[in-house]
């Protein structure tokens, strides 16, 4: 519990959301951390939020890109300047549970695996937030070949992240997946803790849903980049993951074609939700855990 942690936050034109993210860091039960913020050449002022928070942390670093360069460039700038033993990210429209850092630092898995991650909860800032628990425990490279089992954020030693190449600015999407894929490939298995301590803001669902051609290009780039370690079965599963991410129609008959159990379940769930919403509501009630902010 004496480790120094760095938290990096890329931001663009969302000072109000950044303020919420920073406020969640003030509530952390573990206090030995620094905060790095990189503004990706926003066109709106951050003066008010910076004035509010600049003296609230032991160490607060604010960077600004001269031109809009993307989240990967912003993240890498902050990682290079970070001084923590461990490092983790926070998107500007998300926020931490108050025990998130403590959960990682007190985990028996810390130091035994290349990275740690946890479960997310999704929704708006108020009311009930629903989440479905997925994989828990060890995350192998074989599992990562099929889908991103880590999620968008990880808790990782700074030197491991740097040695793995950090975030690839060439990736138009799937950047997080690509990064954790390389970390686990080069440095060994990851581990998902049982905690639900990262909140994904959904006030702007159109910005959260990967429905654009950019998302598809990210998938194509990922496959091109890692094809040498992917089997035909892996490629098939990633093909479905791309479609699910972009909410693209998948025929029910694909259930009988795929060899991946999780992909088959997603297809069935998609069709039940689309054609039988009452049945889907019943399934959702018993398959999803609820929590309150």
N, C-alpha and C positions, 0 to 999 in steps of 0.2 A: 504493500500500500504506500510505498514511498517513491513510486515511479512518476516521472514527469510525463504528462500527456499533451499532445498538440491536437487541436481541433481546427480543421480547415473548412471554410464556408465560401464557396463561389456565389456571387450574386450578380443579378442584372435587372435593373429597373423595378426592384421590389423592396424598397426600404422598409415598408410597413411589415412585410413578411420577415425580413431580416431581423427586425426588432423583436418579433415573437420568438424567432430561433435563438437569439442572444439571451432573451429573458429566461428561456428554458435552461440555459447554461448557468445562470445565476443560482438556480435551484439545485444544482448538483450536490449530492451528499459527499462526493469526493472533490476536493478543491484544488489539488496541485495540477493545474493545467494552464496552458496558454491558448489564446484564440487568435486565429489568422483569418482575415476576410479579404477576398480579392474581388474588386468591382470590375466587371468586364466591360468597361467603357460605357456605363449607363448614361442615359440622356436625362435622368431625373436626379435631383439633389439627395445626397445621403448625409448632409450636414447635421440634420437634427438627430438622426439615430446615432451617428458617430459621437456627437457631443454628449448624448445620453449615456453611452456605454463605454467610452474610451478609458474611463478611470474605474470601471467596475471590476476589472480583472487584474490579476497580478502582472500579466503581460498580454498586451493587445496590439496586434500588428495589422495595419490597413494598407493594402496594395491596390493600385488601379492600373489596368491595362490601357495603353495609349490608344489602341483600337480594339474593337470587338473581336475576340480571338477564340471564343468557345470555352466551355467548362473545363476541358482537359488541360488546356494551357494554363488556365487560372489555378486549377488544382496543383499542377506541377510546380508552378511558381511558389505556392505556399508550402508544399512539401519540401522543397529545396531550402526554404528559409526556416522551417520548423526546427525546434531544438529539443523536442520531446523524445523520450525513450520509445514511446508508443504514439501512434497517430491514428486518427479516425476522422471521417468526414460527416458533414451535416449540410444538406441542401437548404437554401435560404427559405423555402416555403414549408419546411418540416421542423420538427422539434424533438428534443430528448425527454424521456422520462427522467425524473430526478435521480434515479439510481442507476442509470445506464453505465456510467463510467465505473462505479463501484461494482456493478455486476460483472464486468469484464475483469477488473483487477483482482477480484476475490475468487475468480473461477479457477478450479483445479486444472482446467485445460490451458491456462495461460502459460506460455513458454513451451508447451508440449506440441503445439500445432503451428503451422505457418501463419494462420490468421484465425480470429474469432469473429463470429457474427451472431445475430439474434433474430427474433421475429419482429415484424412490423405490424402496426395497426393502422388502418386506413379510415379516413372520414374527415369531417370538418372539425373545427376546434371545440364544438360544444355537442352535448348529447352522447348517444351511444356510438361506439366505434366498433366495427366488426372485423374479425380477422379469422382466417382459417389456418390452423397449425399445419405446417407441412413437414419437411424433413427436419429431424432433430438428432444431434450427435455428430459423428464423424462425417466429413464431406470428402470423398475420395476424388481423385482425378477422373476416374471412370464415370462417376456421377456428373462431374462438371462437363463431360463431353456431350451430355444429353440436354442440359439446361443449366441456367444460372441458379445454383442452389444457395448461393451466398446472399444475393440481393444487391441493393445499390450501395451499401456501406459495410465496411469491415473495420475491425480493431486489430492493428498489425504493428509490428516493430518497424520503425522508420527505415532501418537499414535493409530489411527484407523488401519493403516496397520499392526502394530506390534500386536495389539490385535486380528487381524483376522488370524494371523499365518504366515504372509509374504508368500514367495514363497516356494512351496513344492518340495524339491530336488528329491523326488521319481517320480515325473511326468516326463516322457521322452519327452513329448510334451504337448500342451494345458496348459502350466503352467500359462500363463497370464489369460486365461479364468477361470481356477480353482481359481486363487487368487481373481479376481474381483467378481466371483460367491459367494465366501465366505464373501467378504466384504459387498456386497449388502444383502446377506442372514442375516448377523448378525447386520448390522448397518443401514440398510434402503436403499432407492432408490439412484441411481446415476443420473447424469445429463450430457447430451451431449450438448455442446455449439455450436453455429452456425459457429464457426471459422474453417478455414482450415489452420492449422499452424504447422503440423508435416509432414516432408518429408521422405518418405521411399525409400532408395536407391535400385535401381534394376540393378546395374552394374553386379551383380553375380546372375542372375535369378535362376540358378540351386541350389543355396544355399537358395533362398527365397521360392521356391516351395516345399510344403510339400508332396513329392511323396514317401517318404520312409516308411518302416514298422514302423519306430520310431514314425511317425505321427499317424499311426493307433493304435499303442500301447498307445499313449497318449489319444486318444479317448476312448479306452477300459478302461483305468485306470480312466478317468474322470467319465464314466458311472458307473463303479464299486463303486467309492468313493461317488457318489451323488445319486445313484439309489433310495434311500429311500425317496427322495423328487421329483422324476421324474415320470410322468405319462407315459402311453404307447404312447400318442401323442408326448410328449417331446422326448422320446427315438427314435421314428420314425424320427423326425426332426433332431436330432443329428446324426442319421445314415446317412442322406443325407449330412449334413454338413461335416462329415468325408470324404465322397466320393468326394464332391466338392473340399475340401481342397487338396486332393491327386490326383485331376484330373482323377478320375476313371469313367469309362463309366456308365451312367445312362440311362436306356431305356426311350424313350419318353412316353411310356404307364404308367410310374410311375406318370405322371401328374394326372392321373385319380384315383390314389390310395392314394396320400398324402392329408392330411387335412390341411396342412400348405401352406398358399398362397405364402409366400416368397420362399419356396422350389419349388413350382410349377413354379414360374416365373424363377427361376434359371435353372430348367430343360429345359424349353422352350428356354431360351436364349442360353443355351449350344447347343441345337440341331440346332437353327437358325445359330449360329456362325459356327458350324461344317459343315452344309450342304448347307447353303445359305449365304455365307460371304458378298455378296453385300447388302442383306437385313439387315444383322447384322450391317454393316457399317453405313447404314442409321439410324437404331435405336440408335446406339452408338452416332452418331452425335448429336441427339436431347435429349438423356438421360444423357449424361455425360457433366459435366462442365469442361472447360479448364482454365488453368492459366499458367503463365510464371514465371520462377524462376528469 
